[in-house]
Amino acid sequence: MTYQKTGFTYRVAFDTKENLFIAYNANNEDQFAYGITIEEAVAALIRN
């Protein structure tokens, strides 16, 4: 699914091997961030 937060569009996936969520920039999949929770992954992506 694709989500939008304050004009920033992103996708979220779950890495089952590492047990971490991954948030991807929907417009540039080279930009991504990991987090233990979805919120943590999205916040890390927005900070980058």
Number of C-alpha atoms within 10 A of each C-alpha: 7 10 12 11 9 5 7 12 15 22 17 19 14 16 10 8 6 9 12 17 21 22 26 23 21 18 11 10 11 9 14 20 21 23 18 13 14 17 12 16 22 24 15 16 20 18 8 9
